[in-house]
C-alpha cells in the first residue's frame, strides 16, 4: 500500500494537489497542521479497493465471496473450502479492524469534501459579506466600496468566519467618525444648535445634553434657548426641563435675530439652542440656518437623525441640511442619532453618516433625561448593527445591485474614493510611527526649491525636539558608500523596540564622521540598543561597539573565513557543523517566507590581525535557509555574524530576531533608489535633501507596510491595492507606488476642498 503525502499552505491547496495527482476518488487518511501549513496523507482509489478486499469480513472456515449481480438465479453456491490454519484468526481480527477504520476514514473524507464545497473562495466570501451588509441595512454603494478592499489573504484562501467578521467591523469602524472625548466637547462650551426634521426628539435631546453638562460643571454656566414658536407647548416643555435642571431658558421667535439675546448671555460657557423642526423640503429651512449662521459667534450645528427612518429619507435630510449649512457660510459635521430603540436596522443611518462624513456624537434610545443619551462607541454600535442581518420585504431581491447604476454613479464613486483615501491616510497616521512627519515634509514640495532645505531642517528640529517616547531603538545602517546607481549613501533608519521600521530617516551626510563619534551620537541621541549592519565590523569599529556594549548583527558572504577549533574555515564549510536553532516566518518582498536558522560560535579576526597576535573576537555565525512559504521550495542560503556582550539562550533568540529584521530590510537601498527616481519625475522641483528624505521615508513606510502580518497592515495593503501606476508590481515596490499616488491624490482632494483628506 502506497500512501502519498501532500503539503501546502492551506487545506484547499492541499486538496487540489491530492485530486490532481490521485484523482477525484482519492481517500484522505489524515489532515493535520504542520510548520509548512497543512499536511494530507491520501490513498489512490485503486489501492482503496485492495484494502477493502483485504478487509472484507470472512466467516470462519469459508472463503471470501465476491458478489456478482450478473450471477444467474438459482446458481449453486460454491462448495465448502478447507478449514483455515490457526494464524488466520489473527488475520481475520485485523481485517475487521481495517474495515472499521476504513469506514471512519471514508466518513472523514465525506466531511472534508463538504468543507471543500463550502463557499470559501474570494467570490464566495465577498458575496456572503455583501449580503451581510445589505441585510443589516447598509447600501450597495458603501458595501461595494468596502468589499473592493477585501484583502487577498482573506479572499484567496479559506477564511474563518471570525476573521471575516473582524475585518468587516474594522472597515466599518474606520469609516465611522465618533466623538472620542465628550469632556473636550462639553468643556469647550460655546454655542450648540440642534437642527433636524420634526419629531426627531430635539427638545428632549437638548435637555439631555444640558443635564450631562450640569452633572460635570453645575447649572450656573449653561443656558437654553428655544426658537420653536410653531409647535404648541414647545416652549413650555423646555421650561419644565430647565426648571428641573436649574438652568436658564429663553424663548425667541423663529425669525428673530439671535445676536441681541446672545449678547446678554455672554457670561454663559455653554448655550444650547432648540430650533424649529423643519422638513428637508420646507423652503424656510435655509432661512433658519442663515439665522443661526448670522449669530455673530462660532456655532456648532448638530443634526438629529431618526434611526427608524427609511434610508432614502435620511439621505435626503442629510444632503439638504448640509447644503443649507454651506449656503449659510457654515458647516454641518456633527450628528446625534435618536430613536435607536425604535429602529429595525441601524445600517441605513450608519451608512449615511459614513458616506457624508458626519461625526456621530451621541445615541438617544428613550425619553429619560439624561439616562437615555449615550456617547457613541463605534465598535459595539457596529456589532449591534451587523447582528441584525436579514432580507427586507421592502427591497426586491437583486434590486440593490442595480441601485448603483444611476446617473450620479460617477459622483458617488468619486466620493467613495475620497473616503477610501481618507481612511487609508488615517490608518497610516495611526499605525506608522512618523507618517505624520512624512506628510508634513511632503507638503514642503509646494514651496520654492530655494527654501525647501531650510524648512525641512526647521521641521526636523521641531519634531526631534519633542520628548522621545519610543524608548530604545534598533538602528539599520547603510554601508557608507553610495548606493548602486546613485550619488548618495543610504540614510540611517531606526526600528522601534518591537522591530517595526520608523518613518524618520537620518541623512548620512548629516551624521557625525568617524565610527567612534557616530556610535556615541547614536547611543546618546537615539538610545541605540542594537545595530543592524550591512557587513561585519572590523578594527576600531569592533572596539567602539564593544566599549559601548552594543549588540550588533552584520551580513557576511559564504566565503568569509572564521576561526573554529583553532583553524580557519569559510562559512560555507562551517555550515555542516552548525546547530539547528529555529524556523522563523516573515514577509519578504510581498510573499511569506520561512527562515530556517542554524548557528555556531566562531572567532572573528579583523583585517590585518594575525593568528598569534591576539585572541579572535568571539562571535556567533548564523546560517539561514530561505524557503517559499507556499511551496516550501528552497530560495538559497544567507549568512550573518552577531555579537552580544552577554551570551546565553535569550541572547541567541535576540540575535535570531536581528537576523530576521536584517533580512526583511535587505531591499531598502534599492527601494529608496526607486523612490528617489520616482520623485525626480514630479513636475515640481525638489531640493536634494528634501528629495532624499522623502525617498527614504516613503521606502521605510512601504517596507514596514509590506512586512507586517498584522490585521491593520493587511487592511491597508488592500485599501492601497487600487492605487498605483497600474504596472504589475509586488511587495514593497507595489506599496511604494501606491503611497506616492495616495499622497498625490491627497493633494488633489485638498485643492478641491475635500476636508476629510488632510
N, C-alpha and C positions, 0 to 999 in steps of 0.2 A: 504494500500500500504506500503510495507516494503523496504525502501531504505537502502542499505548496504554501509558502509564507509570502505575504504581501504587506508592505509597509508604506504608508502615505501620511500626509499631514492631517487628514481628516477621514471620517468614515465614508463619505461619498466618493472621494478619490480612490480609496482602497477598494470599495465595491466595484468601481469602474474597472480597475485593474483585474480583479477577480473575473468579472464577466468577459473581459477582453481576452484573457488567457485560457480560462476553463469553460467558458460558455455560460448561458443562462441557467443551466441545470446544476451548476456547482453547489456543493454542500458546504456551508460555513461551519467550521468546527469550533472556532473561538474568535473572540473580538475583544481586544484589551488595549488600554492606552500604554504607550511606551515613550521613551525620550524623544524619538523622531516624530511622534504623532499618534498613529493608530496602527496596530498590528492585527492582521486577519490570517488565520490558518484555514485553508479550504481544500476540498477534495473534488476531483473531477467526477462527472456523472457516471462514466463507465466504471470507475472504481467504487462508486457507491453501490452499484449492482452486485459487484463481487462481495462487498461487505454484507449486503442484505442476504445473499445466497448463503454465506458462511454463518450468518446469524439466525437463519430460519429455525424455529423450534422443531425438534425431531423427537418423536416418541421413542422410548427405549425399545431396542430390538427391531426398529423399522427404518428404512432409508428415507432420505428427504424426497418429497414428491414435488415435481414441477407441474403445476396446474396448467393444462392446455384446454382452453374453452372450445377448441375445434374437435375434441375427442367425441367419438360417436356415442350416442345414448346407449347404455347397456353394455358398453365395452367392459371386458373383465378387468378388475383391478390387478395390479402387479402382485406376484406371489410373495410369500414371506422371504425375508433375507436372513442370512446367518446372524446370530447374535453378535453384538459389537464387543470388542475387547474391553477390559476394565478401564483403561485410561480414557475411554470415550466419555465416561461420566463427567470428568472434569471439563472435557471439551464442550459437552452439552451445557454445563453451567455457564461457561464463558460465552457460549453462543447466546444464551438467554440474556445475559448481562449486556452483550453487544447490541442485541435487538432493542433493549430498553434505552440504552444510551443513544442509539440511532434515532429512536423516536423523539427523545429530548432535543437532539441536535436539529432534527427537522422542524420542531416547534420553534427553536431559536432562529432558524433560517426564515421561517414564515414571519416571525416578529420583526427581524431586520428588514425583510422585504417591505413590510408595511411601513416601517420607519423611512425607508428609502423612497417610497412612493409618496410620502407626505410632501406638501408644497413648501419646501425649504429653499428653493432656488431664489436667485435675486428677484426674478419676476414675481415669484410666489410671495416672498417677504414684502415686496413693495405693494403688491395687491392687497395683502392682508392688512398692512399698516394703513393703506389708503381707506379701506373700508372701515377700519377702526376710527380714523379721524372723521370721516363723513358721518358715521353712526353717532359720534359724540357731538355732532353739530358744526364741526369746522367745515369751511367751504372748500370747494375743489381747487380754487386758485392758491390758497395758502397750503393746502395739502400737497399739491403737486410741487410747489416751491420747496417745501421741506423735504419731500422724498427724492427730489433731484439730487440732494446731497447725501443719499444713503451710502455709507462707506463701503468700499469694495470688500473690506474684511467681513462685513455682515452680509453683503449681497451675494458674494461669490460662493461661500460655503454654508454649511448648516449652522444657523444661528439659533441660540436658545431664546425662548420667549422672554425671559427676564432681561436678556441683553438687548433685544429689540425694544422692549418697553422702556428700559433705562435710556436708550439712545433717543427714542421719541420724546420722552419727557425732557431730556436735555435740550433738544432742538426747540421745543415749545418754550421752555423756560428762558432760553437765550433771547427769544423774540418778545417776551412779555415784560416790559418795564414795570416795576412796582416800587412803592415807597420804601426806601431802605432804612430811613431814620425818621420816625414820627416826631421825636423830640426836636430834630432840626426844623421840621415843618412848623410845628406849633410855636417853638421858641422864637422863630424868625418873625412871627406876628405878621403885621401888615393887613392888607385888605384881601379877603377871600369872598368871591361871589359864586354862589351855587346857581347854575343855569341848567335848563333842560325842559323837556316837554311837560305837559300837565300830568299829574297823577303819579310821578315817579318817586315822590317822597322827599321833596326838597325841604319843606318846613321841618319835618321830623329829623332829617339829617343835619340841618342847621343846629337844632337843639342838641343832637348827639355830639357834634363837633365842639360846641360850646362847653358841654359837660366834660369832655376829655381835657379841654384847656383848663377849666375851673379846677379839676382834680389835681392838675400839675402846678398851677400858678395862682389859684384863687379867683374870685369873681370880680375884683375891682378893675382888672385890666382888660376886660372884654366887653364888647357892646354888640348888639344885634340890630340889624336894620331890615325892615320888610318893605318891599316895593310892590307887593301883591295887593292891589286895591280892587282887583276884579273878582276874586273868589270870595264868596260870602264866608265871614268868620276867619279868614286867613290871618288877619292882624291879631285877633283875639287868641287864636291857637298859639301863636308865637309868644304873646304876652303871658300866657299861662306857663309855658316852658321857661320864660325868662324869670318869672316870679319864683318858680321852684328852684331855679339855679342861683337866684340873687344877682342877676346881671341886668344892665340897662337894655332897653329895647326902644327903638324909634321907628316911626312909620313915615313913608314917603310916597307921594303919588307916582305912578308908573312913568310919567313923562317929566317929572320934576328933576332939576339938576341935583347931582349928589354933592357937588363941591361945597356949598354952604354948610350942609349938615356935617360933612367930614371935617370941616374946619373947627367945629365945636367939639369934635371928638378926637382932637389931635393928641390928647394925653393917653388914649387907649392904645395898648400894644397890639390887640387883635380886634378887628371888626369883621363880622361875618354878615353877608347880605343875602337875604332870601328874596329871589327875584320872581317875577310873574312867570308861571308855566306857560310856554308857548309851543305850539305845534311847529314842526320844521317847515310847514307850508304857510305859516302865518306871516304876512308881509310886515307886521310890526316887529318881527324878530330883529331885523337889522337896526331898527331904532333903539331897541332895548340894549343891544350890545354896544351901540355907539354911545349911549348914555353912560354905561359902565366904563368905556374907554376914555370918556371925557372927564373922569372924576378928578383929574389933576394929580393923582398919586398912582404909583405902580399897583396893579391889581392882578391877582391870580384867579383866573376863571377855572372852576371845576364843573365839569359836565356830569350830570347824573343820568345814568342809563338804566333802564328797566331790564333786568336779566331775563324776564319772562316774555319779552317782546320778540317778534319774528325777526330773523336776521336781516331781511330786506328793509324793514322799518328802521332798525338800528343803523344800518348802513346809510340810509337817507338822513337820519338825525345827525349823525356824526359829521357827514360831509357838509350839510347845511350849516351847522353851528361853527365848524372850523372855517368855512369860507366867510361867514359873517364876522368872525373874530379878525380875520386877515383884513377884511374891508374896513373894519373899525380901527386898524392900526395896532392890534394886539395879537396875542397868540393863545391858542387853546391846547394845552399839553397835559392837563390833569383830568382825572376821571374818578368817579365813585360809582360803583355798581350796586343798585338796590334790588330788593325783592328776589334775592338769591334763593330764598326758601320756597318761592313760587315757580321757579324755572324748571322745566322738564330737562333742559340741557343747558350747560354753561358754555358749550363750544361756540355758539354763534357770537355772543358778546365778547368772548376772549379773542376770537378770530378777528373781529373788527378792531379791538384795541391794538392787536399786533400789527395789523396792516396800516392803521392810521397813526401809529406811533404815540398813542395816548398812554400816559403813566397811570397805572391803577393804584390809587392811594388807599381806599377803604372798600370793604364789602358790608352791605347792610342786609340783614336777614330777619327783620322783625320790627315791631313798633316800640320795644322797650328802650328807654333812654337812661344811660348810654350803653347798656349791655349789648344791644344788637348792632353795634358798629365795630368792626374788627379791622385791624391793619391787614392789608392783603399780603399773603405769603404765596409766592409763585408755585413752589413745589407741591404742597398739599392741595392747592386750588386746582392745579393741572391734573393731579392724580384723581381728584374728585370728578373733574370733567371727563376724563378718559374712562372712568369706571362706568359711565352711562354711555354705552355704545350699542345702539340698535337701530334698525331701519326706521325711517319716518314715514307715516302714511301720507304725508303732505309733499313728499319728494318722490317723483316717479323713478322706478328702477333704471339706472343708467342715465337719468336726466342730468345728474351732476356733471358727467363727463362733457356734456355739450355746453355747460354754463360758461366755460372759459372761452367759447368761440363767439364772443361778442365783438362789436365794433371797437370797443375800448380795450381789447385784449393786449394790444401793444403797450398802451399806457400802464396797464396793470402789471405787465411783465417788467416794464422799466422800474416801477416802484418796488416790485419784488426783488429785482437785482439790487436795488438800493438798500433794501432791508438786509439782504444777504451780505452785502459789503459791510454794512454797519455791524452786523452780528459777528462777522469774521474779524473786523478790527477790534471790537470789544473783547473777543476771545483771546486775540493775540496780546492785547494790553494786559489782560488778567493773568495769562499763563506764562508769558515770556518776560523774564526779568530784563528790563532795558528797552522793550519795544517802544514805550512812550518816548524815550530819548531818541530812538531811530526816527520816529515820526517828526519830532521837532527838528532834527538835523535835516531830514528830507525837505522840510519847508524852507530851509535856507537856500535851496537851489533857485528859488524865485527871486533872490536878491542879486544885485550885480556881482560878477565874479570877483571884483576887486575887494569886496567886503566879506565874502563868504568865509575865508580863513579866519578873520578876526572874530566874526560872530560864532564860528564853531568853537574857537578857543574859549570864548566867553561862556558859551553854553556848557562846555565840558567842565570848566572851572566851577560853574554854578552847581552842576549835578554832582561833581566829585567832592564838593564841599559839604554835601548833605551827610548826615550820620549814616554810617555803613552798617546795615542790619543783616548783610549776607553772611557774616561770620567768616571763618577760614575758607580759603578758596584753593582750587587746583588750577595750575597755570599751564596753558598749552602754548609752547614756544615754537617759533619758526626757526629755520636753520641759520638765520643771519645773512644768508646770501640771497640775491634777488630770485624771486620765483621764476621758474622757467617760462619764458615768453613775456616777461615784464621787467621793468627797471626798478621796482621797489621790492622790499622784503616783506614777508608775511607779518602782519601785526600780531601782537600778543593778545590772546584771548583767555578768558577766565571761565571756570566752571564752578558752580555752586557746590556746597558740601555733598549734595546728593548726586553730583556728576552731570548736571544739566548745564549746557552752554549758556553763557550770559551774553546779551546783545550789547556789549560795551567793549569795542576794540581799543587797544593801546598801540598807537602807531610806533613802529620800531625806531624810527629816526628821532622820536621824542623821548626815548628811554635813555637812562644813563649809559655811558660807554664802559666797557670792561666787565668781566664776569663778576668780580667782587662787588663793584658798585651797583651793578644791575640786580644781583641777588639780594644785597642788603636793602635796596629800594623795594623789591618785591616782598621781602619778609616784613618790612615795616608798613609799607603803604597798602599792600593787597592782602596781608595776612596769609601768605602762601603756605599751604600745608603739604602739597606735593607738586612736583614738576614733571610734566609730560613733555619729553624731549624728542626732537627728530632724529637724534643719534646719541649714542652713549657718550657721556662727558669724559674729558681727558685732562691730565695735568692739573693746572691750577683750578680749573673748573671743578674737578673732583674734590679738591681740598676745600674750596669755598662751601660746597654743598655739605661736606662732612662737618665743617665748623658750625654751620647753621643747623646741623642735624635735620636736613630737609630731605625726605624721601624723594626718589626720582625713578622714572621708567623711561627707557630710551629704545628706539627701534634700531636693530642691527641687521647685518646681512648674514646669510648662512656661511659665508667664507671667513667671517671674523674668527680669530683664533683666541682661545681662552685656556687657562691652566686648569687641569683636572688631574688630581692624584700625582702631582709633580711633573706632568707632561703637558705640552701644548697641543690642543686639538681644535679643529674647526667646529663650529656649532652644528654643521651638518653631520659630522662624525659623532658628536656627543648626543645627538637626538635619540640614538638607540638605547642609551642607558638612563635617560631621564625618567622621573617618576610621574605617574599619572596624577593630575590634580582634580579637574572638574570639567564639565561641559557647560558653557555659558551661552545663553540665547541673546541675540541682538539684532537690530535692524541695521542694514548696511546698504547704502545706495539703492534704497527703495525695496528691499526684499529681506525676508527673515533669514538669518544665518545661525548656525551652531559653531561655536569655537571650542574645540577640544584642546585642553591645555595640559602640558607636562612641564616639569621644572627640574632644575639641577643646580646645586651650589657649585660655583666655579670661581676662579680668580681672574681678575682683570688687571692687566698692566697697561698703564698709559703709554702713549707713543714716546719712545726714547728711553724707557726704563729697561734695565737688563735683569736677567733672572736672579743674579746673586745680590743685586744692589739693595733691594728691599722686598718685603712681602707683598704679594699682589693684593689688590683691593677685593675683599670678599663680597661677591655679588651673586644674584640669583639669575640663572639663564632660564628663559621661558620659551617654550616651543609650542606653536599653535597650528592646528589643522582646521582649516575652514571648510564647512560643509553647507551645501544648499539646504535651507530649511524645509523645502518642499520635497526634493528628490533624494536628499542625503548624499548627493554627488560631491566628491572632494573638489575644492576650489583652490588648493595649493597650501603651502606652508608659510608661516611667518615666524620671526624670531625677535626677541626683546631681551634686554638686560634690565635688572632692577636692583635698587639698593635701599635699605631702610636701617636706621640706627639701632632698632630693637628687633632682632629676629624672633620668630615664633609663628604659631599657626594663624593667629589673627593677622600678622604681617603678610603672610602668604596670601590670605584672602584679599587684603587691600592691594597687594601688588597685582593679583589677577584682575581685580576691578580696574586698576590703572591700565593694564594691557588692553582690556576691553574698550576703555574710553579712547585710548590712543588709536586703536584700530578703527573705531567708529568715526574718528575725526580725520582719518588719513587723507581724505579727498578735499579738505578745506582749502589748501593753497590753490588747487585748480578751480574750486568753486568761487573763491574770491576773485580770481582772474576772470572768470566768466562774468561775474557781476561788474567788475571794472570795465570790461569791454562793452557790456550792455549799457552801462551808464555813459559811455563815450558816444553812444548813438542818440542820446536825447538831444532835443533841439536847443535847450538852454545850456550855456557854457558853465562848466563846473570847475572850481578851483581844485588843484591836485589833492590837497589834504582832505577836503570835503568828499571828493570822489572816492578816495581810498577808504575813508572812514565809513561811508555809506556801503561800499562794496563789501567790506569785512563784516559790518553789522548785518547786512542782508544775508550773507553767506552763513553766518552763525545762526541767524534766525531760521533759515531754510534747513540747515543741518539738524538743529535741535528739533524742529517740527517733524523732520523725517525719521529721526532716530527713536523718538518716544513711542512706546507701545501703549501709552495710557489713553483713556477714552477721549480726553479733550483733544489730543493730537489727532486721533482717528477722525473726530468730528471736523476739525479744522482742515485736515487734508481733503476731506470730502467737500467741504464748502469751497475750497480753493480750486478743486479739480476742474471746474468750468472756466476758470480764468487762464490766461496764458496766451501764448502765440499760436496755439493750435498744432505745434510740432509735437511729434511723439517723443516725449521726454519721460524719464523715470527717476524716481528717488529725489535727492535734494535739488537736482537741476530743475525738475518739474516744480518743486516748491518755490525755488528762487524765481523762476519765470512768473509764477502766479503772484508772488509777493510784489514784484515790480509792477505788474498790471494792477494789483489791488491798490497800491499807493497812488499810482497814476489815476486810477478811477476815482479814488477818494478826492483827489484834487479837482477832477471834473465835477463831481457832485457838489463839492463846496462852492465852486464857482457858479453852479446853477441854483444855489441856495438850499441844498439838501442838508437839513440841520442834524439828522441822525448820524451822518458821517462827519466826524470831526477829529 
